[in-house]
Amino acid sequence: MYGYEICKYVSTLSDGDIAITEGALYPALHKLETDGLLSVEIEKIQNRNRKYYSLTKLGGVEVVSRIEALEQFLSSLNKVLNPKLI
């Protein structure tokens, strides 16, 4: 996906609850690309270059790792906020 498409996709998936601005997204995309987590393909669309971003293999591994860490954090937070459920 390209940047604007990512912003719209996140908004749609979250029913508008999460709005990512392009100004916040592009620096993050550039950092992920620099870290080797994203690959970029450039296509010329109507005389403009459009960057399409996709996860690298390393990026996919990192996603799984971060999701696992987030799930563990949410589980721990739930224990603190709802001690009767333990």
C-alpha positions in Angstrom: 0.0 0.0 0.0 1.1 3.6 -0.4 1.0 6.1 2.5 -2.4 7.7 1.9 -3.9 4.2 1.3 -2.5 3.0 4.7 -4.1 6.0 6.5 -7.5 5.3 5.0 -7.2 1.5 5.6 -6.5 2.0 9.3 -9.4 4.5 9.7 -11.7 2.0 7.9 -10.6 -1.0 10.0 -11.0 1.0 13.2 -14.4 2.5 12.2 -12.8 5.9 12.3 -11.5 5.5 15.9 -7.8 5.6 14.8 -6.8 8.4 12.5 -3.2 8.4 11.3 -2.1 11.6 9.7 0.3 11.5 6.7 2.6 13.7 8.6 2.9 11.1 11.4 2.9 8.1 9.0 5.7 9.0 6.6 8.5 9.4 9.2 7.5 6.1 10.7 7.5 4.4 7.2 10.9 5.9 6.5 12.3 4.6 9.8 10.9 1.1 9.2 12.4 1.1 5.7 15.8 2.2 7.1 15.6 -0.6 9.7 15.0 -3.2 6.9 11.4 -3.9 8.1 9.7 -2.5 4.9 10.6 -2.7 1.3 9.6 0.1 -1.2 8.5 -0.2 -4.7 8.1 3.0 -6.7 5.5 3.3 -9.5 4.8 6.2 -11.7 1.1 7.1 -11.5 -0.2 10.1 -13.6 3.3 11.5 -13.8 3.9 11.2 -10.1 6.0 8.7 -8.2 4.1 6.6 -5.7 5.8 4.6 -3.1 4.3 1.2 -2.2 5.4 -0.2 1.1 5.4 -3.9 2.0 6.8 -5.9 4.9 10.1 -7.7 4.5 10.7 -11.1 6.0 12.4 -9.4 8.9 9.4 -7.1 9.2 7.0 -10.0 9.4 9.0 -11.6 12.2 9.0 -8.2 14.0 5.3 -7.9 13.6 4.7 -11.3 15.2 7.1 -10.4 18.1 5.5 -7.1 18.7 2.0 -8.5 18.7 3.1 -11.2 21.2 4.6 -8.5 23.4 1.5 -6.4 23.2 -0.7 -9.4 24.1 1.4 -10.1 27.1 1.3 -6.5 28.2 -2.5 -6.4 27.8 -2.8 -9.6 29.8 -0.7 -8.1 32.6 -2.6 -4.9 32.5 -5.9 -6.8 32.8 -4.6 -8.6 35.9 -3.8 -5.2 37.5 -7.1 -3.6 36.5 -9.3 -6.6 37.2 -7.7 -8.6 40.0 -11.0 -10.4 40.7 -10.7 -12.2 37.3 -7.5 -13.9 38.2 
